[in-house]
Structures are given as structure tokens and as C-alpha cells.
Amino acid sequence: MKNSDELRDELNDSPFLKKMKEQPGEGFKVPKHYFQHLPDEVMRQVKQPVPGIVPSGPVWLERIEQFVLGLWQPRYALALASVAVLVVAVVFLKEKNEGNNLSALAEVQLEDITDEELFAYVSNNISDFDRGLVVEASAPEVPESVQPKKPTFKAEVAKPDVEEMEEYLDEVIDEVDVDDLEEML
């Protein structure tokens, strides 16, 4: 860093400061008692009504105008745009579903089409069909009488005798050690 003498020499060489030194008393001169009257003058100007601005129209109209202008804020504008997109999507999907009802009407008239026309259509548009649906539709139907039945096992389970169970438990209880029971806990 430069020392203070070098800085002072640079400031003395400044053309702006040289000009101010040549014209003493004009640079930073403040009128007499300026700061004593400044607060009063500021308050007087603030209290005066601005000429040309006259409140017009009812207050409720201004509030509506402020509300509408507030909707153009980015967060509200994005929310409104999202709602608009959702409404358009719902209308579009509803029209698409109404188009599906027309396909149901077309199915009713499917009986009027000959087998040759159906075969030609399927042959020309085979890539448009789902492979799993084609395999499922072409699989032969097997009657239930030919299909193998699942085996069912019916084993008879003997009911335990209550007296035998009590005897067994008495024997086991006699063989159980208290230390073994504590280890189980």
C-alpha cells in the first residue's frame, strides 16, 4: 500500500480538486440554517397533495383492478396457466372418450363385414395388433370336459384322545428343568 504522503500528492494532482481550490467558497457551501429547517420543509412537502392526481371512480373498482393486476404476478400467473392446461386436457380427454363410444357403435356393425374383408384387414394391419391378443384370440378353446382336473386329497386325520394328551404333558412337564425354562425366556 502507498503511504499517506503519496496519497495526498495524488489528490493534489487531481484536476477536479485543483479547480475547487481555485474557487473557494463555492464548492460545498450550504445555506445558513439549512439543516435546522430541513425536517419542517420535508414534512410540509409530504403533507401537500400532489396536483393532478384526483381519486376517480369507486373504491371497489380500484380493488378489483388491483386484484386483476395481482394475478399477473409470476406465481399466480403460473397457477392460472396450470389450471388452464388442466381444463384443456379434461376437455380433450372427454372428447376422446366420446369418440370411444363411436367405436362401440362400429362394433355393432361388425357383423355386416364379410370374413374375407376381415381377413384382408387383419393381414394388412397385423403390425397394429397386440401380439398377446392375437395369440389369445387364435388359441383353440378346450372344453371343460377335456381339461384335466386338479387332484384333491382327502386324508382322514384322527382326533387326538384328550386323556392321552394329558398323560403326555404330565410326562414332559416332569422332565423339564427350571433352568431350561429360564433359558427359553
N, C-alpha and C positions, 0 to 999 in steps of 0.2 A: 504494500500500500504506500501511497505517497504521503509525505508528511504534511502538516498543516500549512507550512510556508509555501510549498509548491501549489497546493490547492488555492491559496489566497492569490498567488501570482496568476493562475489560470483564470480566476474570477475577475481580476483586474483587467485582463486582456479581452474579456467578453465585450462585444460591440454594444449590446443592449445595456449593460451596466455602465459603460462609458457614457452613453447618451443620457442616462438618468443622472449621472453625476454632473453633467454639464447643465442640466435644467433642474436645479434644486427646488424642492417645494412643490413640484407638480406631479411627481410620481405616485406617492401613496398618501395623499392628503385627504383627510376625512373632515367633513363639515363639523363645525363646533356643535357639541351636544347631540351628535348623530345617534350614538348608542343609547342615550337616555330616552330619546323619542321613538326609537325603532319599534319596541313592543306595542306601543299605542298605535302607531301607524299600521302595523301588520294587522292588529285586531280590527281597526276601522275598515280596512280593505276587505277583510274576510266577511264582515257583517253586511257590507253593501251588496245588494242584489246585482247579479250580472245583467247588464242591459241586453235585451234581445231574446232572452230565454224566458218564455212565458209558459207556464204549465198549460197544456192543451188536452182536451178530452178527459173522459172519466178515468179515475184511478184504476178501476177493474180492467180497462182496456190496456193500460200500461203493464199491469201484472200479467195479463195473457201474453202480451208481446215479449216480456222478459222470460216467461216460461218457454215460449217457442224458440227464442234465441238461445235459451239454456239447453234445448235439445240438440243444438248443433255443436255442443261440446264433444270432444272425441269419445269419451266413454259412453255418453248417451247415444251419439250417432252410431257407434259400433253396435250397441244393443238394439237400436231400431233396425239397422241393416240385418242383423241376425234374425230378428223376428220376421222381417220381410222375406228373407230367404226361406225360413221355415214355412211361411204361408204359401209361397210359390211351390215348394216341394210337396206340401199336402195337397194342393190343388192338382198338381201334376200327377201324383200317385192316385188320387181319386179318379181322375180321367182315365188313367191306365187300368184301374180296376174295373171301370165301366166298360173298357174295351175287352176285358176278360169275359164279361157277361155276353158279349157278342160271340166269343168263341164257343160258349155253351150253346148258343143258337146254331152255330155252324155244325156242332156235333150232332144235333138232331137231324140235320140234313145229310149226314154222312151215309145214311142208308141208301140214298139215291145214287151214290157213286158206285160204279161197277168195280169188280175185283181187278180187272186189267188196269183201270185207271189208278187204283190204289197201289198196285204193284209197280207201275211205272213211276209214280210219285216217290215211293219209298226208294226205289233203285236210283233215281236221280238225286235224291236228297239224303242219302244214307249217312253222310258225314254230320248232318244236323241232329241226328238222333243220339240219345244217350246209350252207350254200349250195354250197360246193365239192364236197361229197359228192353232193349231188343232181345237180349238173351232170355230174359224172363218171359217175354211175350212168345218167343219161339219154342220154349221148353214144353214138351208134351205134358198134359195133365194125367196124373196117375190116379185111378180111382182108389178110394179108401180101402176097398176090399182087398186090393192087391198089395197095398203098402204093409211093410212088416210092423207088427205090434211090438211095443216095448214090453219086455218081460217084467212081471210083477212077482215079487217074492213074499210069500206069506208064511212066516215061521211062527210057530206057537211058542210062546215064552211062558215057562212055568212060573206060577206065582209063588214067591218065597213063603215059607212057613214062618209065622211070627215067633213061635216057640224056639225054632232052630236059630233064628236071628238073635234072639235074646241070649241064648246059650253061648253063641259065638262071641257076642260082645262082652259077656262076662269073662270069657277066657282071655280075650285080648286085653281087657282092662286090667286083669291080674298081671299080665306080662309087661305092661307099660310102666316105665320107670318115671319118677317125678322129674329127674334131671333131663330126660328126653323131652318131656312136655315143655320144660322151661327153655330148652334149646329151640323148639319149634316157634316159640313166641318171639 
